[in-house]
């Protein structure tokens, strides 16, 4: 499924999320076929991860951002499930610790960047410092407004050091978020997910949409593109993200390294 071009934010494009339909499936409505394609993508990704590890020259960083209940955990659970955990690390960025606050905002991020041969997944990321920080005014505007350029320079450094970056904004509607939050209240098996702060943040929906639009507009680059993923339909969300990750890994054209010794001289006793 080739949908890379439909979902990528072209550098220099002004993003208006109201023009992106969270229910969009681009004419793809066969959920059974989607499940088959997802399984195919997961299997292919596992093989490509093995090549990535064997080659040991590059890394892949996947950034997931969304409103609360937007599906970040769902992507990790359903799309990354086939990867070898020895070569895939998931980092969830919570409220910064005292130690992290004592450093620049990118310090804790850089420490979590995957090493060569690895895949790293960020559940939230450095973009929180131009999202929640902006919306809640945790630092002056003069501080957070300078961070877009700092983020672009940081990601360029990573890219120049063989870290391939793909960033996904999981775009859900406000109505869909309400349904998902209400489901957490009603389902005993989901009650543990309930966080009163999520309901408070919902009241700031408009402010968050403006913050996301600014981040998507200013920080989608050739070396670190953003993708706006229609995420109301979970099955399409999973298929879209898995397809883009698969395309990205395939485009890296990884090669197995040559043996470090003369295999003809080795005998198994």
N, C-alpha and C positions, 0 to 999 in steps of 0.2 A: 504494500500500500504506500504509494508515493504522495505524501501530502506536505512535504517539507516546505515547498514554495508558498502554499496557501496559508501556512501558520506562522512563518517567520516574520519578525518585525524588521523590515529593511532599514538599514542605517540611514538616519536623516529623516525618517518618516515620523510625522506627528501622530501619536496614538490617541484615539478616542475609543474607549472601551464600549461606549454606547453603540458603536458601529460593529462590534463583535458579538455575535449571537451565541450565548452559552449553550444553546440547544443544537447548534449547527453540527451536522454530520457529513456535509458535503456529498449528499446523495447516497451515503452508505448507511443502509438501514437493516441489514441482515445480521442480527445479533449472533446467530449460530456460526455464520461464516466469520464474523469478527472474533469469536472465541477460538476458532481454528487458526486464524491468522496470528492472533496473540500467542498461541502455543508455538506456532512456527517461529515467530520472532524471538521468543524466549529461548528456544532451542538453539537458534542461530547465534544469539547473543552469547550464550554459554561457550560455544565454539570460538567465537571471536575474542572473548575474554581470555581464553587459553592462549591464543596467539599473542594478545597484548602482553600477557605475563611472560611468555617465552621470549618475545622480542626484547622486552625490558628497556625500551627507549622512550616510550611515551606514556602518558596517563590520560584518563578521561574524568572530567569533573562534571557532575550533573547537579544543577541547582534547582530546587523546587520551592516555589513561593505560591501562596494562595491565602485567601481569607480563611478564617476559622471554619472547619468542616469542608474545606475546599477539595480535599482528596490527596494531600501529600502522603499521609500514611498508606492510603490505598495504592498509590503508585509503587511505593516501596514494597508493599506486601504482594501485589499482583504482577508487577512488571519486573522487579529485580529478583524474584523468587528463584529463578534458575541459575543465578550466578554463584560461583564458588565463593563462600564467605571469607576464605583465606586471602582473596584478592579484591574484596569489595568492602569498603568501610562506610557506614552511614553515620553522619554527625548531625545531631539535633542541637540547634543553637537556641538556648533558653535566655532568660534574663542574665546579663553579664555578672560574673562574680566580682568580688572586690579586687582580686588580682587582675582580672581582665580589664576592669575599669581603670586600673592604674597604668594601662598601656594605651597605645593608639587603637582605634576601633577595628583595624585590620589584623591586629596581632593574633587574636584567637582564631581568626579565619585562616591565616597563612599556616598556622601549625597543623590545621586539619586537611590541608591540600593533599591529595593522593600522591604517593611516590610513583616513580616510573614502573610501569607494568601493572598498575592498580587502577581500579575504578572507585571514585569517591562520590558519595551522594550527600548533598547538603539539604537537610530538612529545615527550612528557613536558612538565612545566610547573612552576609554582610549587607544585604539590601534592607535588613531591618533598621539599619542606621540612617536610611532615607525614607523609611515608611513609618513605623511606630514612633521613632524618635521625632520625626517631622510632625506627625499628627498630634502627638501629645506635648510637643514643645519641650522635649527633654534637654535640648541644647538650643542656643540661639540660631536663628535662621542663617546668620553669617557662617556658622559652623557647618550645619547639615547641607547647605546649598553648595558648599565647596566639595562635598564628598562624592558627587557624581563624577567629577574629573579625577578624583583620587581613585575611585573604583575602576574607572576605565584604564588608568595607568597601571593599577595593580593587576588587572586581568590581562593587559598587554604583556606585562612581565611574565606572567604564568604561561601565556601562549608562546612567547619567545623561548621559553624553557620546556617546550614539548608537552604542555598540558592543554589538551583539547577541551574546550568549555562549551556546554550546552545548557541554556537556562530556560526553565518552563514556568510560565504563569498559568496556573490552573484557574480558569475563569468560570465561576459559578454566578448565577443570578442571586439577587437578594431573597427572592421567593424560595429558591432551591435551598439556600442556606437555612432559611427558617424551617423548612421541612426536616432537614438533617439535624438541626439542633433540637427540634421537638421530638424527633425519634430517639434521641439520647435521653430525653426526659421520660419517655413512655416505656422504653425497652429496658428491663432490669439488667440485661447483659451489656447495655451501653451506658447505664447510669454512672459508671466509674469515669466516663469521659467528660461528664458535666463539669464545666468550669464557669462560675458566675462571671468572670472577666470576659468570656466570649460573648455574653449577652450585652455587656456594657459596650464592648468594642463595636457591636452591630449598630449601635446608635450613631456611630461615626462613619458609617458606610460611605457617604459622599466624600468625606475627607480622605478616606483610604483610596477611593477610586482615583481621585486627583493625584495622590501621591504615587500610586502605581503607574498612572499614565505618564507622569514625569520621569520615573525610573525607566520605564520601557522605552520612552522616546529618547532619552539622553544616554542610555547605556546599552543599546543594542548595536553591536559592532560586527565587523566581518570576522574578527577573531573570537568574539564571545556573543553570539546572537541570542536574542530573546525569542521565544515562541509563545504565542497566546493560544492556549489549548481550550477549546470548548469543553467544559467539564461537568455540565448538568447530567449528561448521560455517562455513567461511570464506564460502561463497556467501550464507548468511543474514546473517552479520555485515555484509557489504558492502551487501546490499540494505537492511538495517535502517538503517544509518548514512546511506546516500544518501537514503533516504525522509525521514528526519527533517531532513536539511539542506535538501532540496527544500521540505518543508512550511514550514520556517522562513523561507526566502527568499520563498516565495509569500505568507506571512502579512505580510511587510514591506510588501506592496502598493506597490512602488516605481513611480515615474512618471518618464518622460523629461522633462527640463527643456525649457522653451520656448526657441526659438532666440533668440540674443542680438542678432540683427539682423533687418531686414526682408528676408526671402528673395525677395520679389517684385521687389526692386530689383537683385538680383544676376544677372548674365549670365555664362555661361561663354564665353570668347572662343575 
